[in-house]
Amino acid sequence: MDDDFELPPGIGPHNDRELELMLAGTKPMAMFSDAVHISDYFPEADFAPHVEAGRIIRVEEIIPRPPYDMRYLLFALPGEEWRIEEALTMCRNLCAGTVVDQDRDSARMGELLGYSREDIAVFLQHSASHRRIFKTEQ
């Protein structure tokens, strides 16, 4: 499975461009997450001046998920704050293990983050192929 790690086009086109796209008005929300104390890559400093100026809204939440709590840092454009609460509800369900339909949630999260339907479809297809590979390797 390690040999198949490269992502196809359509997956991750926003990575490391979130702030740029938000300031251009083409991305309504950005989300960063990792286990608490595992990663220090959260671009808070890049977003900070825009948050202070009111051009971007910032919300952070730590959600329990043994063995590590998860840190979620979300940014939204003004008027798009509703996306943050919906995304956090989905993250809480993920951490609690109560997700009913992973593909549906993934598609919805992609919509909240501003991905096109085409990019979401590519992501879902890629995820499904990796689940099949993982099952055959077990």
C-alpha positions as CSV (number, residue, x, y, z in Angstrom):
1,M,0.0,0.0,0.0
2,D,2.9,2.4,0.6
3,D,3.8,2.3,-3.1
4,D,0.3,3.6,-3.9
5,F,0.5,6.7,-1.7
6,E,0.6,9.3,-4.6
7,L,-2.7,11.1,-4.8
8,P,-4.5,11.6,-8.1
9,P,-5.2,15.0,-9.6
10,G,-8.3,16.5,-7.9
11,I,-7.2,15.6,-4.4
12,G,-5.6,18.2,-2.3
13,P,-5.6,21.2,-4.7
14,H,-6.1,23.5,-1.7
15,N,-3.3,22.2,0.4
16,D,-0.9,25.0,1.4
17,R,-3.0,27.5,-0.6
18,E,-5.9,27.8,1.9
19,L,-5.3,31.4,2.9
20,E,-4.6,32.5,-0.6
21,L,-7.8,31.0,-1.9
22,M,-9.8,32.4,1.1
23,L,-8.5,35.9,0.5
24,A,-9.4,35.6,-3.2
25,G,-13.0,34.6,-2.1
26,T,-12.8,31.2,-3.8
27,K,-12.6,29.1,-0.7
28,P,-15.2,29.6,2.0
29,M,-13.6,27.6,4.8
30,A,-10.3,25.9,5.7
31,M,-9.7,23.2,8.3
32,F,-6.6,21.9,9.9
33,S,-6.5,18.9,12.3
34,D,-4.1,16.6,14.1
35,A,-3.6,14.8,17.4
36,V,-2.8,17.2,20.2
37,H,1.0,17.4,20.7
38,I,1.7,15.4,17.5
39,S,2.0,18.2,15.0
40,D,2.9,21.8,15.2
41,Y,1.8,22.6,11.6
42,F,-1.1,24.9,12.0
43,P,-0.7,28.1,10.0
44,E,-2.1,30.3,12.7
45,A,0.5,33.0,12.2
46,D,-0.4,33.3,8.5
47,F,-4.1,33.7,9.3
48,A,-3.7,35.9,12.4
49,P,-3.6,39.3,10.7
50,H,-6.7,38.5,8.7
51,V,-8.5,37.2,11.7
52,E,-7.6,40.4,13.7
53,A,-8.9,42.5,10.8
54,G,-12.2,40.6,10.7
55,R,-11.6,39.3,7.1
56,I,-11.5,35.7,8.4
57,I,-13.2,34.0,11.4
58,R,-11.2,31.5,13.5
59,V,-12.6,28.7,15.7
60,E,-10.5,26.1,17.5
61,E,-11.8,23.0,19.3
62,I,-10.1,20.1,21.1
63,I,-12.2,16.9,20.8
64,P,-11.5,13.8,22.9
65,R,-10.5,10.7,20.9
66,P,-8.4,8.1,22.8
67,P,-5.5,7.6,22.8
68,Y,-5.0,11.3,21.8
69,D,-7.3,14.3,21.8
70,M,-7.7,15.9,18.4
71,R,-7.2,19.6,17.7
72,Y,-9.3,21.2,15.0
73,L,-8.6,24.7,13.8
74,L,-11.1,26.1,11.4
75,F,-11.2,29.4,9.4
76,A,-14.2,30.8,7.5
77,L,-15.0,33.9,5.5
78,P,-17.5,36.2,7.1
79,G,-21.0,35.0,6.3
80,E,-19.8,31.4,6.0
81,E,-19.5,30.7,9.8
82,W,-22.3,28.2,9.6
83,R,-19.8,25.9,7.8
84,I,-17.6,25.7,10.9
85,E,-20.4,24.5,13.1
86,E,-21.5,21.8,10.6
87,A,-17.9,20.7,10.1
88,L,-17.3,20.5,13.9
89,T,-20.4,18.4,14.3
90,M,-19.0,16.0,11.8
91,C,-15.6,16.0,13.5
92,R,-17.2,15.3,16.9
93,N,-19.1,12.3,15.3
94,L,-15.9,11.1,13.8
95,C,-14.0,11.2,17.1
96,A,-17.0,9.6,18.9
97,G,-17.1,6.8,16.3
98,T,-20.7,7.6,15.4
99,V,-20.3,8.3,11.7
100,V,-22.9,6.3,9.8
101,D,-21.8,6.9,6.2
102,Q,-18.2,7.8,5.8
103,D,-18.5,8.6,2.0
104,R,-21.5,10.9,2.6
105,D,-19.6,12.7,5.4
106,S,-16.5,13.0,3.2
107,A,-18.5,14.4,0.4
108,R,-20.2,16.9,2.6
109,M,-16.9,18.0,4.2
110,G,-15.5,18.6,0.7
111,E,-18.5,20.8,-0.1
112,L,-18.0,22.7,3.2
113,L,-14.4,23.3,2.3
114,G,-15.2,24.6,-1.1
115,Y,-14.1,21.7,-3.3
116,S,-15.9,21.1,-6.7
117,R,-18.2,18.2,-7.2
118,E,-15.7,16.7,-9.6
119,D,-12.8,16.9,-7.1
120,I,-15.1,15.3,-4.4
121,A,-15.9,12.5,-6.8
122,V,-12.2,11.8,-7.5
123,F,-11.5,11.8,-3.7
124,L,-14.3,9.4,-3.0
125,Q,-13.2,7.0,-5.8
126,H,-9.6,7.2,-4.5
127,S,-10.8,6.4,-1.0
128,A,-12.9,3.5,-2.1
129,S,-9.9,2.0,-4.0
130,H,-7.7,2.3,-1.0
131,R,-10.3,0.6,1.2
132,R,-10.4,-2.3,-1.3
133,I,-6.6,-2.5,-1.3
134,F,-6.4,-2.4,2.5
135,K,-9.0,-5.3,2.8
136,T,-7.1,-7.5,0.4
137,E,-3.8,-6.9,2.2
138,Q,-5.3,-8.1,5.6
